[in-house]
Amino acid sequence: MLLSSAAPLTDLVFGASLFFPPIFKAVLLGFLIWLLLHPLIRGWLYSGEIWHPTLMDLSLFVLCVSASLWLSGRW
């Protein structure tokens, strides 16, 4: 009786580990885009022109994730 009630739970956990939700795919693609853009603007970010470079960097990451979610929705 105990094994039969635990079987659906293990199927659910195993299935969830195989399924990547779209937001996870968007975060991965956004991170790759961010990795390409960040070295290009790193000098400008940390030159002193930007008031808070870490906040600007985080904003750039959020924009990259948003753009990748939009791209994956269009594709």
PyMOL commands that set and color helices and strands:
alter all, ss='L'
color gray80, all
select helices_A, chain A and resi 2-18+22-45+53-74
alter helices_A, ss='H'
color red, helices_A
deselect
rebuild
show_as cartoon
